[in-house]
Amino acid sequence: MHKHAYTHVCTYTQPFFEALHRAVRPGGIVCTQAESIWLHLDIIQSLAGMCASVFAGGSVSYAHTTIPTYPRWGSRSRGAANSV
């Protein structure tokens, strides 16, 4: 990707993805974080629709994964955190 592909363009906007479209080679892949499927389905649907129009003729898909977090890990003694 050219080093100036997305200079001065806010992410998650159509101009940002248009800049990526111009920068990526044919058959290239663009990946982005797209919020929580449980909390922001409307945002994800809007983003996927916009990407489908920008990358017309390409493939736009959504995938998700769950990353467990333990916000209290280390905030108490190791013994207490390990007993949970």
Backbone as CSV, one residue per row, in Angstrom:
resi,resn,N_x,N_y,N_z,CA_x,CA_y,CA_z,C_x,C_y,C_z
1,MET,0.844,-1.173,0.000,0.000,0.000,0.000,0.893,1.242,0.000
2,HIS,0.505,2.213,-0.762,1.244,3.468,-0.826,1.185,4.157,0.527
3,LYS,2.280,4.758,0.964,2.345,5.334,2.309,1.369,6.487,2.521
4,HIS,0.862,7.091,1.464,-0.080,8.200,1.620,-1.507,7.808,1.237
5,ALA,-1.816,6.542,1.269,-3.118,6.069,0.798,-4.275,6.671,1.583
6,TYR,-4.113,6.879,2.863,-5.232,7.363,3.660,-4.875,8.597,4.493
7,THR,-3.893,9.343,4.051,-3.519,10.574,4.736,-4.679,11.558,4.707
8,HIS,-4.963,12.173,5.812,-5.986,13.215,5.936,-7.404,12.712,5.704
9,VAL,-7.657,11.450,5.920,-8.999,10.909,5.768,-9.353,10.173,7.053
10,CYS,-10.514,10.481,7.630,-10.951,9.817,8.857,-11.315,8.368,8.568
11,THR,-10.949,7.481,9.466,-11.274,6.072,9.282,-12.777,5.850,9.423
12,TYR,-13.253,4.756,8.893,-14.659,4.344,8.913,-15.567,5.269,8.109
13,THR,-15.008,6.016,7.187,-15.802,6.870,6.310,-15.626,6.374,4.880
14,GLN,-16.556,6.737,4.027,-16.459,6.313,2.632,-15.172,6.812,1.981
15,PRO,-14.746,8.071,2.197,-13.481,8.510,1.599,-12.277,7.666,2.045
16,PHE,-12.292,7.196,3.278,-11.216,6.337,3.770,-11.163,5.035,2.978
17,PHE,-12.314,4.386,2.820,-12.340,3.120,2.095,-12.113,3.315,0.596
18,GLU,-12.506,4.449,0.062,-12.187,4.750,-1.328,-10.678,4.893,-1.516
19,ALA,-10.007,5.502,-0.539,-8.539,5.612,-0.594,-7.899,4.226,-0.520
20,LEU,-8.447,3.354,0.320,-7.932,1.984,0.392,-8.158,1.257,-0.925
21,HIS,-9.316,1.456,-1.519,-9.630,0.818,-2.796,-8.624,1.221,-3.870
22,ARG,-8.259,2.484,-3.872,-7.267,2.955,-4.848,-5.885,2.389,-4.544
23,ALA,-5.594,2.131,-3.281,-4.246,1.716,-2.875,-4.009,0.214,-2.965
24,VAL,-5.034,-0.578,-2.746,-4.849,-2.029,-2.704,-4.775,-2.594,-4.123
25,ARG,-3.963,-3.599,-4.281,-3.821,-4.246,-5.589,-5.074,-5.074,-5.906
26,PRO,-5.329,-5.330,-7.177,-6.446,-6.212,-7.524,-6.297,-7.554,-6.807
27,GLY,-7.369,-8.015,-6.203,-7.330,-9.260,-5.443,-6.806,-9.079,-4.029
28,GLY,-6.460,-7.836,-3.662,-5.946,-7.557,-2.323,-7.023,-7.666,-1.254
29,ILE,-6.611,-7.603,-0.011,-7.521,-7.762,1.131,-7.435,-6.529,2.016
30,VAL,-8.593,-6.069,2.453,-8.678,-4.972,3.420,-9.447,-5.512,4.624
31,CYS,-8.909,-5.343,5.809,-9.574,-5.770,7.046,-9.698,-4.573,7.970
32,THR,-10.766,-4.551,8.750,-10.950,-3.473,9.711,-11.715,-3.977,10.920
33,GLN,-11.520,-3.330,12.030,-12.308,-3.599,13.228,-13.662,-2.932,13.025
34,ALA,-14.730,-3.593,13.456,-16.054,-3.039,13.176,-17.026,-3.161,14.349
35,GLU,-16.577,-2.873,15.526,-17.455,-2.828,16.696,-17.990,-4.202,17.084
36,SER,-18.873,-4.231,18.070,-19.429,-5.463,18.625,-20.709,-5.853,17.900
37,ILE,-20.770,-7.093,17.458,-21.967,-7.571,16.782,-23.177,-7.558,17.717
38,TRP,-22.943,-7.650,19.023,-24.044,-7.677,19.986,-24.568,-6.277,20.308
39,LEU,-23.716,-5.280,20.182,-24.115,-3.928,20.586,-24.287,-2.957,19.425
40,HIS,-23.648,-3.206,18.308,-23.609,-2.214,17.222,-23.914,-2.826,15.860
41,LEU,-24.915,-3.679,15.787,-25.248,-4.327,14.525,-25.594,-3.308,13.443
42,ASP,-26.234,-2.217,13.823,-26.585,-1.181,12.842,-25.339,-0.564,12.214
43,ILE,-24.301,-0.345,13.006,-23.044,0.212,12.502,-22.384,-0.779,11.542
44,ILE,-22.385,-2.051,11.928,-21.766,-3.084,11.103,-22.496,-3.208,9.770
45,GLN,-23.831,-3.202,9.806,-24.601,-3.305,8.567,-24.343,-2.106,7.661
46,SER,-24.273,-0.930,8.243,-24.000,0.276,7.467,-22.600,0.226,6.849
47,LEU,-21.619,-0.181,7.638,-20.240,-0.279,7.156,-20.123,-1.313,6.043
48,ALA,-20.757,-2.467,6.222,-20.698,-3.514,5.188,-21.372,-3.045,3.901
49,GLY,-22.496,-2.344,4.015,-23.177,-1.827,2.838,-22.343,-0.803,2.095
50,MET,-21.711,0.089,2.854,-20.853,1.103,2.247,-19.647,0.449,1.570
51,CYS,-19.053,-0.542,2.218,-17.906,-1.237,1.621,-18.315,-1.982,0.358
52,ALA,-19.514,-2.556,0.347,-19.993,-3.259,-0.844,-20.104,-2.301,-2.021
53,SER,-20.484,-1.044,-1.755,-20.576,-0.088,-2.859,-19.199,0.412,-3.291
54,VAL,-18.292,0.588,-2.342,-16.934,1.053,-2.669,-16.158,-0.034,-3.404
55,PHE,-16.253,-1.264,-2.930,-15.521,-2.384,-3.511,-16.442,-3.192,-4.426
56,ALA,-17.207,-2.500,-5.257,-18.153,-3.165,-6.164,-17.424,-4.208,-7.002
57,GLY,-18.016,-5.392,-7.072,-17.388,-6.481,-7.813,-16.462,-7.318,-6.960
58,GLY,-16.186,-6.838,-5.763,-15.339,-7.587,-4.838,-16.198,-8.371,-3.859
59,SER,-15.586,-8.912,-2.859,-16.282,-9.688,-1.841,-16.189,-8.947,-0.510
60,VAL,-17.334,-8.660,0.088,-17.372,-8.013,1.402,-18.017,-8.988,2.363
61,SER,-17.302,-9.333,3.419,-17.784,-10.295,4.406,-17.549,-9.758,5.808
62,TYR,-18.274,-10.315,6.762,-18.087,-9.953,8.166,-17.725,-11.217,8.930
63,ALA,-16.736,-11.098,9.771,-16.345,-12.200,10.648,-16.156,-11.630,12.040
64,HIS,-16.328,-12.451,13.036,-16.096,-11.957,14.395,-15.444,-13.026,15.242
65,THR,-14.861,-12.577,16.293,-14.269,-13.473,17.266,-14.537,-12.911,18.649
66,THR,-14.481,-13.744,19.628,-14.660,-13.325,21.003,-13.315,-13.374,21.698
67,ILE,-12.962,-12.286,22.319,-11.704,-12.211,23.061,-12.048,-12.019,24.532
68,PRO,-11.832,-13.042,25.346,-12.171,-12.897,26.758,-11.243,-11.882,27.433
69,THR,-11.824,-11.074,28.264,-11.028,-10.109,29.024,-11.288,-10.309,30.496
70,TYR,-10.308,-10.038,31.267,-10.386,-10.196,32.711,-9.946,-8.879,33.343
71,PRO,-10.840,-7.903,33.397,-10.450,-6.564,33.831,-9.917,-6.500,35.251
72,ARG,-10.264,-7.455,36.102,-9.794,-7.401,37.476,-8.538,-8.229,37.683
73,TRP,-8.065,-8.890,36.632,-6.865,-9.721,36.760,-5.703,-8.849,37.211
74,GLY,-5.067,-9.235,38.285,-3.919,-8.499,38.778,-4.284,-7.354,39.714
75,SER,-5.574,-7.012,39.827,-5.935,-5.897,40.707,-6.016,-6.350,42.154
76,ARG,-6.104,-7.654,42.354,-6.105,-8.216,43.718,-4.967,-9.223,43.784
77,SER,-4.883,-9.880,44.871,-3.805,-10.856,45.012,-3.961,-11.955,43.971
78,ARG,-2.871,-12.557,43.571,-2.893,-13.609,42.563,-3.803,-14.750,42.998
79,GLY,-3.800,-15.086,44.260,-4.627,-16.176,44.754,-6.108,-15.910,44.532
80,ALA,-6.554,-14.679,44.771,-7.956,-14.344,44.587,-8.326,-14.378,43.103
81,ALA,-7.447,-13.890,42.263,-7.729,-13.854,40.822,-7.754,-15.268,40.255
82,ASN,-6.895,-16.140,40.764,-6.838,-17.497,40.240,-7.998,-18.359,40.729
83,SER,-8.685,-17.955,41.798,-9.766,-18.779,42.325,-11.068,-18.513,41.611
84,VAL,-11.135,-17.531,40.731,-12.379,-17.212,40.042,-12.657,-18.196,38.938
